[in-house]
């Protein structure tokens, strides 16, 4: 008989394999873009020993944006790293295309050179989205487990009455003793876990004098 965990385990292996593939593709795309942007920076007047920093700044935004998007996947703050990611990719695509036009051989059409050079940064951007999708798929079993773990707590909370509804039993007896010691309704409410108005109704209603007298009896 096949274990129920076998499909989950094989699914995780497939997801991790796909993620590993996206990482290798991203590394290749980053390297091609890096060399092109470094050469473009050098051609633009930046010293050879400093030109490597420019592609790190441009493509580094894509890398940092990628990590941030994965970390904040599904969160409200994810729009900002996505904006940085798209902006960095746009600059990288434009710079790679310009470098291709400048550095291409004379017999290569500029449009063809620019199109080829634009592939690495575009692939880097596309592979980022794929990584996010795969990561969300991998997190689904954990999310289901977490939801199941939270279910008992939710049921327990639902069993408790609303704080504004008068309670009977130990809480009211404790409230009576606290009232005898001169504690305010707010202090009693904080100690017994109810709303102050509930404490007020306890003392104005059924709790009243009989319970107080009972608690005062030695």
C-alpha positions in Angstrom: 0.0 0.0 0.0 1.4 3.4 -1.0 1.8 5.8 1.9 -0.2 9.0 1.9 3.0 11.0 2.5 4.6 9.6 -0.7 2.8 12.0 -3.1 3.7 15.0 -0.8 7.3 13.9 -0.6 7.6 13.4 -4.4 5.9 16.8 -4.9 8.4 18.5 -2.7 11.3 16.8 -4.5 9.9 18.1 -7.8 9.5 21.6 -6.5 13.0 21.7 -5.1 14.3 20.4 -8.4 12.5 23.1 -10.3 13.8 25.7 -7.8 17.3 24.5 -8.3 16.9 24.7 -12.1 15.7 28.3 -11.8 18.7 29.2 -9.7 21.1 27.9 -12.3 19.3 29.7 -15.1 19.3 32.9 -13.0 23.0 32.6 -12.4 23.7 32.2 -16.1 21.5 35.1 -17.0 23.1 37.3 -14.3 26.6 36.5 -15.5 25.8 37.3 -19.2 24.2 40.6 -18.1 27.0 41.3 -15.7 29.8 41.1 -18.3 27.8 43.2 -20.8 27.0 45.9 -18.3 30.6 46.0 -17.0 31.9 46.5 -20.5 29.4 49.2 -21.2 30.4 51.0 -18.0 34.1 50.8 -19.0 33.2 52.1 -22.5 31.3 55.0 -20.9 34.4 56.2 -19.0 34.4 54.3 -15.8 37.8 52.9 -14.9 38.3 49.2 -15.5 38.9 48.4 -11.8 35.5 50.1 -11.0 33.4 49.1 -13.9 32.4 45.8 -12.2 30.4 47.8 -9.6 27.9 49.2 -12.1 26.3 45.9 -13.1 26.2 44.9 -9.4 24.2 48.0 -8.8 21.8 47.5 -11.7 21.4 43.7 -11.6 21.8 43.7 -7.8 18.5 45.4 -7.6 17.0 42.5 -9.5 18.6 39.9 -7.1 17.6 41.8 -3.9 14.1 42.4 -5.3 13.9 38.7 -6.1 14.7 37.7 -2.5 12.4 40.3 -1.1 9.5 39.2 -3.3 9.9 35.6 -2.3 10.2 36.6 1.4 7.1 38.9 1.2 5.1 36.7 -1.1 1.4 37.4 -0.5 2.1 40.3 1.8 0.9 43.9 1.4 4.5 45.1 1.3 5.4 43.0 -1.7 4.5 45.8 -4.1 7.6 47.7 -3.3 10.2 44.9 -4.0 8.2 44.1 -7.2 8.5 47.8 -8.2 12.3 47.7 -7.6 12.5 44.4 -9.5 10.7 45.7 -12.6 12.6 49.0 -12.6 15.9 47.2 -12.3 15.0 44.8 -15.1 14.0 47.7 -17.3 17.3 49.5 -16.8 19.2 46.2 -17.3 17.4 45.4 -20.5 18.0 48.9 -21.9 21.7 48.9 -20.9 22.2 45.4 -22.4 20.6 46.4 -25.6 22.7 49.6 -25.9 25.9 47.6 -25.2 24.9 45.1 -27.9 24.4 47.9 -30.5 27.7 49.5 -29.6 29.8 46.3 -29.4 28.2 44.3 -32.2 30.0 43.6 -35.4 29.2 45.9 -38.3 27.5 43.1 -40.3 25.1 42.3 -37.4 21.8 44.2 -37.6 21.5 46.5 -34.5 17.9 45.2 -33.8 19.1 41.6 -33.8 22.0 42.4 -31.5 19.8 44.3 -29.1 17.2 41.5 -29.1 19.8 38.9 -28.2 21.3 41.0 -25.5 17.9 41.7 -23.9 17.2 38.0 -23.3 19.4 37.5 -20.1 17.7 40.3 -18.0 14.3 39.3 -19.2 14.9 35.7 -18.3 16.1 36.8 -14.9 12.9 38.7 -14.4 10.7 35.8 -15.7 12.6 33.2 -13.6 11.9 35.4 -10.5 8.2 35.1 -11.0 8.5 31.3 -11.5 10.5 31.0 -8.3 7.7 32.8 -6.4 5.1 30.5 -7.8 7.1 27.4 -6.9 7.8 28.7 -3.4 4.1 29.3 -2.8 3.3 25.8 -4.0 5.9 24.4 -1.6 4.4 26.4 1.3 0.9 25.1 0.8 1.3 21.9 2.9 2.8 24.0 5.7 0.0 26.5 5.5 -2.6 23.7 5.7 -0.9 22.2 8.7 -0.7 25.6 10.4 -4.5 26.1 9.8 -5.3 22.7 11.2 -3.2 23.5 14.3 -5.1 26.8 14.8 -8.5 25.2 14.5 -8.7 23.9 18.1 -7.8 27.3 19.4 -10.5 28.9 17.3 -13.1 26.4 18.6 -12.1 27.1 22.2 -12.5 30.8 21.6 -16.0 30.3 20.2 -17.0 28.3 23.2 -16.5 31.3 25.5 -19.4 33.7 25.7 -19.1 37.3 24.6 -17.4 39.5 27.3 -20.5 41.6 27.6 -22.7 38.6 28.6 -23.0 38.0 32.4 -21.2 34.8 33.5 -22.0 32.5 36.4 -19.7 30.5 38.6 -16.2 31.0 39.7 -15.6 34.4 37.9 -18.5 36.0 39.7 -17.5 34.6 43.1 -14.0 35.9 42.5 -15.4 39.3 41.5 -17.4 39.4 44.7 -14.3 38.8 46.8 -12.4 41.5 44.9 -15.2 43.9 45.4 -15.0 43.3 49.1 -11.3 44.2 49.0 -12.1 47.6 47.5 -11.0 46.9 43.9 -12.6 48.9 41.1 -14.8 47.4 38.4 -12.0 48.0 35.9 -9.5 46.1 38.0 -12.0 43.3 38.6 -12.7 43.1 34.8 -9.0 42.9 34.0 -8.4 40.1 36.5 -11.5 38.0 35.5 -11.2 38.6 31.8 -14.5 40.3 31.2 -15.7 43.8 30.2 -16.0 46.4 32.9 -19.7 46.9 32.0 -20.2 43.2 32.7 -18.8 43.6 36.2 -21.1 46.6 36.7 -24.1 44.5 35.7 -23.0 41.7 38.0 -23.0 44.0 41.1 -26.2 45.8 40.0 -28.0 42.5 39.2 -28.0 39.0 40.5 -24.6 39.2 42.1 -25.6 42.1 44.4 -26.0 42.0 48.1 -26.7 38.2 48.8 -23.4 37.1 47.3 -21.5 39.9 49.1 -23.1 38.9 52.3 -22.3 35.3 51.7 -18.6 36.2 51.0 -18.5 38.3 54.1 -19.5 35.4 56.4 -16.5 34.0 58.3 
